[in-house]
Amino acid sequence: MIVKHYFFIKKVGVRSGPRVLDRRSGGWGAAAVGAVPASCVRLRLLGRFAVAVDGSSLSVSRTGQRLLARLALNEGVEDRGVLAGALWPEHAGARAQANLRGAVWRLPAALHRRLRLGAGMLAFDDGWDVDLHASERLAGAAAPDLSRRPDGLPASSVFRHDLLPDWDEPWLLLHRERYRQLRLHALENLARQHLDANRPFDAADCALLAIASEPLRESAQRLLVRSHLAAGNRAAALASYERFRRLLADELGVVPGPELTDLVRGVGHVRPADGDHRNHAAMPPR
């Protein structure tokens, strides 16, 4: 494949530019500028890691997974020295760079030839479809109705999973927390849109997804109670309120805010944290 690739380069007269890894020598060889690959790589980072080319799943080593994930988190391009230092912080620059070359070389051929090198950078070429990027675009879309994806599935299905929740790499932590906050805000916005469109069951689903990720998030708990009330399920609304009230008392020693308590006031027997919700903090121990 590499030999054919070099013949193509010679034919089009490419003298310099991005390069790909030559699997025969372990070094970096030239690649045609602007070559459009025929296949599509789908990279999944939400939930469990997975990668497929043209619908066929590929097995990738742990190191290869970290390499691809790190590139994807940096918009598909990163300085090779920075990338190597992040993946192998225990090694000096030259050793880390050698490890990086080896990691790229050991990727499945369908993946390693979809990487490009230029001016000290390693990057994805065209044709990579990363679920994280699609989710971020949907969450930040300016369209007034985000309740449906372009493929017709509920938009909430995009936000069901956190970013690689089972990984513990230090370089991943800030990315994960950033996406987590984006995901929670998106789920709450979807819940509000469903309520405005008189779809309380869809709203409850979005609220529950947010609560599953952050049980103490009061804004999501309010949306869940509103969804139950909009569906006429007063008992469910009261039960949700009571569970949250007990959780707050056990975990933080505080009470639900008045905005949440007022939603269920008059619906049934409510214990708004013993009355005074002008002060939501627990009294300090004497």
NULUM-228834 format. One line per field, with one value per residue (C-alpha): residue number from 0; y, x, z. Coordinates in Angstrom, 1 decimal, padded with zeros to 4 digits. Example, Ala and Ser with C-alpha at 12.3 -4.5 7.8 and 13.67 -1.06 7.14 Angstrom:
NULUM-228834
nr	c(0:1)
y	c(-004.5:-001.1)
x	c(012.3:013.7)
z	c(007.8:007.1)
***
This chain:
NULUM-228834
nr	c(0:1:2:3:4:5:6:7:8:9:10:11:12:13:14:15:16:17:18:19:20:21:22:23:24:25:26:27:28:29:30:31:32:33:34:35:36:37:38:39:40:41:42:43:44:45:46:47:48:49:50:51:52:53:54:55:56:57:58:59:60:61:62:63:64:65:66:67:68:69:70:71:72:73:74:75:76:77:78:79:80:81:82:83:84:85:86:87:88:89:90:91:92:93:94:95:96:97:98:99:100:101:102:103:104:105:106:107:108:109:110:111:112:113:114:115:116:117:118:119:120:121:122:123:124:125:126:127:128:129:130:131:132:133:134:135:136:137:138:139:140:141:142:143:144:145:146:147:148:149:150:151:152:153:154:155:156:157:158:159:160:161:162:163:164:165:166:167:168:169:170:171:172:173:174:175:176:177:178:179:180:181:182:183:184:185:186:187:188:189:190:191:192:193:194:195:196:197:198:199:200:201:202:203:204:205:206:207:208:209:210:211:212:213:214:215:216:217:218:219:220:221:222:223:224:225:226:227:228:229:230:231:232:233:234:235:236:237:238:239:240:241:242:243:244:245:246:247:248:249:250:251:252:253:254:255:256:257:258:259:260:261:262:263:264:265:266:267:268:269:270:271:272:273:274:275:276:277:278:279:280:281:282:283:284:285)
y	c(000.0:002.4:001.7:002.5:005.6:006.8:006.3:008.5:011.2:011.1:011.3:014.4:016.0:016.5:017.7:018.4:018.6:016.3:012.8:009.4:006.7:004.3:000.9:-000.7:001.7:003.0:006.5:009.3:009.3:012.0:011.9:013.6:017.0:017.1:013.5:012.6:009.1:006.9:005.4:006.8:006.3:006.5:007.1:006.7:008.4:008.7:005.7:003.0:003.5:002.0:002.6:001.4:001.9:001.6:000.0:-002.7:-002.5:-002.6:-003.8:-001.2:-001.6:000.4:002.7:003.2:004.0:006.7:008.1:008.4:009.8:012.5:013.6:013.7:015.8:018.4:018.8:016.1:017.7:018.2:018.9:015.6:016.6:017.6:014.5:012.2:014.0:013.6:009.9:009.0:011.6:009.2:009.3:012.0:013.6:011.3:008.2:009.5:010.4:006.9:005.5:007.7:006.4:002.9:003.4:004.8:002.0:-000.6:000.8:-001.2:-000.2:001.2:003.7:004.6:005.6:008.0:010.0:012.9:014.5:018.0:020.7:018.6:017.9:014.7:014.9:013.1:013.4:014.0:011.5:011.1:011.1:011.6:011.2:013.7:016.4:015.7:015.9:019.2:020.6:019.6:021.0:024.3:024.6:027.8:026.1:026.6:023.0:020.4:017.7:015.6:014.6:014.9:011.1:011.3:009.8:011.7:014.2:013.0:009.7:011.7:012.8:009.5:008.9:010.8:011.1:007.8:007.4:004.4:006.1:007.8:009.6:013.0:014.8:013.6:015.0:018.6:017.5:015.1:017.7:020.2:017.8:016.7:020.3:020.8:017.5:018.4:021.9:020.3:017.7:020.4:022.6:019.6:018.9:022.6:022.3:019.1:020.7:023.8:021.3:019.4:016.3:015.6:012.0:013.0:015.9:013.4:011.2:014.1:015.2:011.7:011.4:014.6:013.4:010.0:011.9:014.5:013.5:016.7:019.0:020.9:022.4:018.9:017.8:020.8:019.7:016.2:017.4:019.8:016.9:014.7:017.5:018.3:014.6:014.7:012.4:014.3:011.3:010.8:014.5:014.3:011.2:012.8:015.8:013.7:011.6:014.8:016.4:013.4:013.2:016.9:016.5:013.4:014.6:018.3:019.1:021.6:021.8:022.2:025.8:027.6:027.3:023.5:023.4:025.8:023.4:020.8:023.0:022.3:019.1:016.9:016.6:018.3:018.8:021.8:021.3:022.4:025.5:028.3:028.2:031.7:030.2:026.9:026.2:023.9:025.4:024.9:022.5:024.1)
x	c(000.0:002.9:004.6:001.5:001.1:004.6:004.0:000.9:002.9:005.5:002.8:001.1:004.5:004.2:007.6:006.8:003.9:002.0:003.5:002.2:004.0:005.9:005.2:008.3:010.9:009.1:009.7:007.5:007.0:005.4:001.7:-000.4:-001.8:-005.5:-006.1:-009.6:-010.0:-012.8:-013.6:-015.1:-013.8:-016.4:-014.8:-016.9:-015.8:-019.1:-019.6:-017.2:-014.4:-015.1:-013.9:-015.1:-014.2:-017.0:-019.2:-016.6:-015.4:-011.7:-009.7:-007.3:-004.7:-005.1:-002.2:-003.8:-007.1:-005.5:-003.7:-006.9:-008.9:-006.3:-006.2:-010.0:-010.2:-007.9:-010.0:-008.1:-004.7:-001.9:001.8:003.7:005.9:003.0:001.0:003.9:004.6:000.9:000.7:004.1:004.8:007.3:009.7:012.0:011.2:013.1:011.8:008.2:008.5:009.7:006.8:004.4:005.9:005.5:001.9:000.9:002.7:000.8:-002.6:-004.7:-003.7:-007.1:-006.5:-002.8:-002.9:-005.7:-003.3:-001.2:002.0:003.1:005.2:005.6:001.9:000.0:-003.6:-006.6:-007.2:-010.7:-013.4:-013.3:-016.7:-016.4:-019.5:-018.2:-018.0:-021.5:-022.9:-021.1:-022.5:-026.0:-025.7:-024.5:-026.9:-028.7:-031.8:-034.9:-035.9:-033.2:-035.6:-034.9:-031.6:-031.1:-031.5:-034.9:-033.9:-034.5:-031.7:-031.6:-030.0:-026.9:-026.5:-027.0:-023.3:-020.4:-017.0:-015.0:-016.2:-014.0:-010.7:-008.5:-005.9:-005.0:-005.3:-008.8:-010.3:-010.9:-012.3:-014.6:-015.9:-016.4:-018.4:-020.4:-021.5:-022.4:-024.3:-026.3:-027.2:-028.3:-030.5:-032.2:-032.7:-034.3:-036.5:-037.8:-038.5:-040.4:-042.5:-043.2:-044.3:-046.6:-044.3:-044.0:-042.8:-039.9:-039.1:-039.0:-036.6:-034.2:-034.5:-033.8:-030.7:-029.3:-030.2:-028.5:-025.3:-025.7:-028.3:-027.9:-028.6:-031.7:-032.4:-032.8:-034.9:-037.3:-037.7:-038.5:-041.2:-042.6:-042.7:-044.7:-047.1:-047.6:-048.5:-051.0:-048.9:-049.1:-048.0:-044.9:-044.2:-044.4:-042.3:-039.6:-039.6:-039.4:-036.5:-034.6:-035.4:-034.1:-031.0:-030.1:-030.6:-028.4:-025.6:-025.5:-027.7:-029.7:-033.2:-034.7:-035.1:-038.4:-038.7:-038.8:-040.9:-043.5:-044.1:-045.6:-047.1:-050.8:-050.4:-050.3:-048.4:-045.1:-042.3:-040.4:-037.5:-039.4:-040.9:-038.5:-037.1:-035.8:-032.6:-031.6:-028.4:-028.5:-027.8:-024.2:-023.7:-023.3)
z	c(000.0:000.9:-002.4:-004.4:-002.3:-003.1:-006.8:-006.6:-004.9:-007.6:-010.3:-008.9:-008.2:-004.4:-003.1:000.5:002.9:005.3:005.8:006.9:008.8:006.7:008.2:006.6:008.1:011.1:009.9:008.4:004.7:002.4:001.7:-001.0:000.0:000.0:-000.8:000.1:001.7:000.4:003.8:006.9:010.5:013.3:016.7:019.8:023.0:024.8:027.1:026.0:023.5:020.0:016.5:013.2:009.5:007.0:009.6:010.6:014.2:014.8:017.8:019.1:021.9:025.1:024.0:020.6:022.2:024.3:021.2:019.2:022.1:022.9:019.3:019.1:022.3:020.6:017.5:015.7:015.7:018.2:018.5:018.5:021.4:023.5:022.6:023.4:026.7:027.7:026.8:028.3:031.0:032.7:029.8:028.4:025.1:022.7:024.3:024.4:020.7:019.9:021.8:019.8:016.5:017.7:018.9:015.5:013.6:015.7:014.9:012.4:008.9:008.2:011.0:010.8:007.2:008.1:010.3:008.9:010.0:009.1:010.8:013.9:014.2:014.2:012.9:011.6:007.9:006.4:007.1:010.9:012.6:016.3:018.4:021.0:018.3:017.1:020.6:021.3:018.1:019.0:022.5:021.2:018.2:017.8:016.5:018.8:018.7:019.7:020.6:017.5:015.9:012.1:011.9:013.6:017.0:020.2:020.9:024.5:023.1:022.2:025.8:027.6:028.3:029.9:028.2:028.7:032.3:033.1:032.1:034.7:032.6:034.1:030.7:030.4:033.6:032.5:029.2:031.0:033.4:030.7:028.6:031.7:032.3:028.7:028.7:031.8:030.5:027.2:028.9:031.0:027.9:026.2:029.2:029.1:025.3:025.9:028.6:026.4:023.7:026.1:026.0:029.8:029.5:027.2:029.6:032.5:030.6:030.0:033.7:034.9:032.7:034.3:037.8:037.2:036.5:039.3:041.9:043.9:040.9:042.0:038.6:037.2:040.1:039.6:035.9:037.0:039.4:036.8:034.3:036.7:037.4:033.7:033.2:036.0:038.2:041.5:043.6:041.5:041.9:045.7:045.8:043.7:046.0:049.1:047.8:047.0:050.3:052.2:049.9:050.6:054.3:054.4:052.1:052.7:055.7:053.7:052.4:048.9:047.7:047.6:043.8:044.1:047.3:045.9:043.0:045.3:047.9:048.1:046.1:049.3:052.5:052.0:054.5:053.1:055.5:058.6:057.3:056.8:053.3:053.4:054.9:053.1:055.0:057.9:061.3:062.4:065.3:068.7)
***
